[in-house]
Amino acid sequence: MTPFKLTDEFIAEIEQLIETHKDAALKRLLEEVHYADVAEIIDELNEDKATYLIKLLDSDKTSDVLTELDDDLREAILNNLSVKEIAEELEELDTDDAADIVAELPDEIVQEVIAEIEDKEHAKDIVDLLRYDEDSAGGLMAKELVKVKATWNVLACVKEMRAQAENVTRVHSIYVVDDEDILIGRLSLKDLLTASNTAQIKDVYIRNVDSVKVNEDPEEVAKIMSKYDLEAIPVIDEIGRLVGRITIDDIVDVIKEEAEKDYQLAAGISQDVEADDSVWELTRARLPWLILGLFGGLGAAAIMGNFEEMISKHAILFFFTPLIAAMAGNVGVQSSAIIVQGLANDDLKGSVGNRLLKEMLLALLNGLILAAILLLFTWFWKGAFLTALAISVSLIAVIIVAGFIGTFTPLFLHKRGIDPAIATGPFITTSNDIFGILIYFWIAKLILGI
């Protein structure tokens, strides 16, 4: 299949068909277009035209389109739909996606929308999902799954599976429960197909099954599914009853959102923002870290002021100040980035002491190599060996300290239950700038005897 490519000409054609109310032509044009591509088209339209298109197309497509839209545009479209129209969209969605949309609706119409859903079992499942925290496995799971009883025989099992599978978009796994709905295992299709029709499920099912509890953190769910290469994982309640499942597409969304959040924190943005947010929202997100950077710069300037006499006698020290500050920041960010990545992937092994020792040795090796290059350059450039030595030794010390700070800070924050991603970017850079400048001039003063 040729990948869909959105062009200005195509958008113009869509807008022209909407303006002239050529509904049949619009339907034909978009009939074979994937719902994700339709969402991309709608994102380019204004609110009125986007709503027109949603109302025109069948709910079996537009329901999925709504889940792909930007939050603000989806909210605007839903505000233009009637209670009945919203209910029709929800009926076509899996319960997890439907619950996400209901959670965005104004409180005053939620009950009306739920009441309009014709499939009462579907409505009940949506309401059930709304009671879970959105940042938990329960808030992430869907109710659609295929489960069988251990006491059934194969023939009864296949009959029941056919009935259940009608409401399940993808059948990743077949879960086995007891008479109390307690999850006790999973069923292999191969074993089911090769077993006798009269065989009992309890004799052919696999007892080893990975699961998560409803209050589990989504990041932990992502780690488990990634580690064991799972396409879906069952969710159980506090007493082990099977209540839902989480599929790989939901976990991809979790990983994407977490990566975006960590990237923004590392870049010095304190809250979730997007490029098209208002100037005020973007300012609120960025300003706290910029203020931190400002105070860091003022601190570095104050430190340099205390070494004014030395700088006046050895002006070359002033010219290498940006280099020292930059190296401290770079090394700190590199060290913290590796630690944050390891914590996120659960790849860090061994004690904190061993990790710090390893990073210190790495910083020492890098520092020696870089200092040797700097020593030769400065010596040949200015011909002052003692000054070149002071700058080079300072660089080694600064790199070691920066490596220590960049490693220790995210580990410390993680131990305290704080997202270690906030350690990167401006925080590490600013702290290493201050310590780097202080160490630089202090060591230079010792070596030059001023």
C-alpha positions, -999 to +999 in steps of 0.1 A: +000+000+000+013+034-009+018+056+022-007+085+024+008+119+018-012+150+027-008+179+003-021+215+002-040+206-030-057+177-013-068+199+017-080+225-007-101+199-025-116+187+008-125+222+018-141+229-016-163+198-013-173+208+022-182+244+011-203+232-018-219+204+003-209+176-021-213+149+005-213+119-019-180+130-035-165+136-001-175+101+011-160+085-021-128+105-017-123+094+019-137+059+016-104+041+014-084+066+035-072+052+069-088+068+099-053+080+111-049+098+078-085+113+081-074+126+115-044+142+099-067+159+073-091+171+100-063+186+120-057+209+090-093+221+089-110+248+110-135+238+137-166+241+116-153+221+086-138+195+110-172+191+127-189+189+093-167+160+082-171+141+115-209+144+112-208+133+075-187+101+078-199+069+094-193+065+131-173+032+126-145+054+111-150+088+128-149+072+163-113+061+157-106+095+140-116+113+173-090+093+193-063+105+169-071+142+170-053+169+190-070+173+224-082+209+218-097+201+184-114+170+197-129+190+226-142+216+201-157+190+179-174+172+207-189+205+219-206+208+185-220+173+186-253+163+202-255+139+231-269+112+208-241+118+182-214+115+209-230+083+222-230+068+187-192+075+184-186+059+218-205+027+208-180+021+180-149+024+203-132+000+226-140+007+262-106+022+271-108+048+242-145+055+250-137+061+287-109+085+277-133+106+256-160+105+283-135+118+309-130+149+287-167+157+285-183+184+307-197+168+339-232+180+331-236+159+300-217+127+310-247+110+324-268+119+294-243+105+270-239+073+290-277+069+290-279+073+252-255+043+246-278+015+234-254-013+244-259-012+282-231-037+288-207-014+269-220+016+289-215-003+322-179-011+312-171+025+303-185+037+337-165+010+354-132+022+338-139+058+348-134+050+385-097+041+379-070+067+381-059+076+345-023+071+356-027+035+364-031+002+347-068+003+354-071+037+337-052+022+307-069-011+302-098-021+280-126-045+290-127-063+257-110-097+260-116-134+255-118-155+287-128-191+293-135-213+323-111-240+334-141-263+339-153-262+303-145-287+276-129-277+243-161-278+223-179-255+248-148-233+249-147-227+212-184-219+210-180-193+238-149-178+223-167-172+190-194-152+209-169-132+229-146-125+199-173-105+181-167-076+204-129-078+204-109-060+177-078-082+181-076-115+200-040-115+214-046-140+241-072-163+256-073-161+294-084-189+317-103-181+349-119-202+377-156-200+387-148-168+407-132-151+377-098-154+393-071-154+366-053-188+367-036-191+332-038-186+295-047-208+266-027-216+235-046-217+203-023-245+191-031-266+222-068-258+218-069-269+181-050-301+187-070-312+218-100-335+217-134-318+217-142-335+250-109-326+267-111-303+297-096-268+295-080-274+329-059-302+313-045-281+284-041-245+296-008-229+305-006-219+342+022-194+338+008-160+329+022-125+334-003-100+347-005-066+364-027-051+391-052-023+384-032+002+405+001-005+387+020+025+373+018+026+334+056+029+332+060-004+351+035-020+328+055-008+298+087-023+313+070-057+318+056-058+284+088-048+268+109-073+288+087-102+279+077-091+244+040-091+251+014-078+227-012-077+256-012-082+293-041-091+316-051-068+344-063-082+377-079-065+408-068-067+444-080-103+448-068-116+415-100-114+394-095-107+357-109-072+350-093-062+317-063-062+294-037-037+281-026-039+245+007-029+229-009+002+211-018+017+245+017+010+258+033+027+228+012+058+237+025+056+273+061+054+261+057+083+237+041+105+263+068+097+289+096+103+264+080+137+255+077+146+292+113+136+299+126+155+269+108+186+279+121+183+315+156+178+302+152+209+280+141+230+310+103+230+304+084+224+336+050+213+323+034+195+293+032+220+264+030+219+226+043+242+199+009+257+192+001+266+228-004+302+238+026+325+245+015+327+282+014+289+286+048+285+269+062+313+291+049+297+323+065+264+313+099+278+304+104+307+328+112+288+361+142+271+346+154+303+328+152+320+362+174+292+376+198+297+348+199+335+355+207+330+392+233+304+382+249+330+359+248+356+386+265+332+410+293+325+385+298+362+380+300+367+417+326+340+420+347+355+392+345+389+410+363+374+439+392+365+417+394+399+399+430+405+409+442+372+395+423+377+363+439+411+359+474+396+361+466+365+340+440+377+315+442+344+296+423+328+324+393+349+315+393+337+279+391+300+290+362+306+314+335+297+287+354+266+278+356+254+314+318+262+320+309+244+287+329+213+295+314+211+330+279+214+316+285+189+287+300+162+310+273+167+336+245+164+310+261+133+294+265+115+327+229+123+338+214+114+305+230+079+307+217+075+343+182+087+334+180+064+304+192+035+326+166+042+353+138+045+327+148+012+311+155-005+344+190-013+331+211+000+360+227-028+379+249-028+410+253-004+439+252+034+437+289+034+449+300+012+420+281+034+395+297+066+409+332+050+409+327+039+373+316+074+362+345+091+381+370+068+364+354+075+331+355+113+338+392+110+349+402+092+317+383+118+295+397+146+316+433+135+312+430+132+274+412+166+270+436+183+295+467+170+275+453+185+243+445+218+261+479+219+278+498+216+245+475+241+227+478+268+254+515+263+259+523+267+222+498+296+219+509+317+248+542+301+258+534+301+295+537+266+308+526+272+343+494+290+332+487+262+307+492+237+334+468+255+358+441+256+331+446+219+322+446+206+358+415+227+365+398+211+335+405+176+349+391+185+383+360+202+367+352+172+345+355+147+375+332+169+397+307+173+368+306+136+362+299+130+399+271+156+400+256+143+368+256+108+381+247+113+417+218+138+412+194+117+392+202+086+414+194+107+445+162+120+430+151+085+419+156+072+454+134+100+467+106+092+442+112+123+421+114+120+383+152+120+376+146+137+342+144+170+360+182+166+369+192+170+332+193+202+312+194+235+330+196+220+366+228+200+359+242+227+335+237+255+360+251+237+390+281+225+371+287+260+357+289+274+393+311+246+407+332+245+375+341+282+377+348+280+414+371+250+410+388+266+379+398+298+396+406+281+429+431+256+413+445+283+391+452+305+422+470+276+439+492+267+410+500+303+400+506+313+436+485+344+436 
